[in-house]
């Protein structure tokens, strides 16, 4: 196997050191929110967002006034995007069926899909107003039937961003707060004097938001462990050229200063041409100040001998976004196992998935694609099982098996839960704490 790295990113040890510094800041901030509540949230908002008001929750009148600032075209575009997201989420929801079966006479087993009762959606917006994140988190929660949906988004240039607020409101949020960062996530999860805590936190964010969600997990649920945006382009010379590859890599590198972007190819010429094209585009891209840092510190170019090698490397990296432009895109779809989302073919791109096409853009990063997919309507639903025994015969039969299996593990009290049913419904005399025999009809 020959795998050549024409460019490597920042060493793993340096990345881990950055993560440790972030974790320390988050831990102390969350403790402050838990101790001082609204006062801590206000101090943090003033410090980091230079934003203060008597209450951070928007009133209905304020929401209407803010949305009135959105142009008709922008409002129509938001509604179109939300329709795509809702349609796909509805199709996913329809695939999740409540079930009830009778595996043996008198024994009924089933499960119900019940919405999480309260969800906090974080919608980033301090650096870029992330209108699309409202569709992905708020609208999908609405499709799932969550009865209380709250959303937090930071101010943009000192005030609520009209497009973001419109998307949150149209998505179905019941409460909207103009709060960003750790203070928003902490307030939703921990609760303050003015904000009731939620049961589940969802939505992307910067490294501090992601770390806050990680530290809060267990106290509340989260959608997934998410880090900075990641993208991988898998390409060969039959389906892609340097312009496509460079554009798709830089399109995600502009998210932040630490967004990994990887080109994986079996063509050294395509690799070299793409690196040259990236240098050219960085001279044109308005967001090059951010994208250049990500590319220099976290960009990688990997050349493999074969498609099998490319598959192995891709599954090991388990990137959040994987753009595939080869002569065998469906082969990668069939065989890849570890990723956030696939974008197949040169006509497809990650930006469409991020903003409008209908799939969810909140996806696993930092190799989490090895064990989880991204946010979807099912994340807002809890699948709860139930059991019911409806006949005396079934109660006695299951009870006898249960009695002996409990005693096998040494749980006498458990066994008696079974035995009392064997005595009562089967008419069989079982000594206290003793094993129950099967009813005669079942022997």
Secondary structure, 3 states (H helix, E strand, C coil): CCEEEEECCCCHHHHHHHHHHHHHHHHHHHHHHHHHCHHHHHHHHHHHHCCCCCCCECCHHHHHHHHCCCCHHHHHHHHHHHHHHHHHHHHHHHCCCCEEEEEECCEEEEEEEEECCCEEEECCCCCCCCHHHHHHHHHHHHHHCCCCEEEECCCECCECCHHHHHHHHHHCCCEEECCCHHHHHHHHHHCCCCCCCCCEEECCCCHHHHHHHHHHECCEEECCCCCCCCEEEEECCCCCCHHHHHHHHHHHHCCCCCCCEEEEECCHHHHHHHHHHHHHHHCCCCCHHHHHHHHHHHEEEEEECCHHHHHHHHHHHCCCEEEEECCCHHHHHHHCCCCCEEEECCCCCHHHHHHCCCCCCCCCCCCHHHCCCCCCHHHHEEEEEEEEECCHHHHHHHHHHHHHHHHHCCCHHHHHHHHHHHHHHHCCCCCCCCCCCCCHHHC
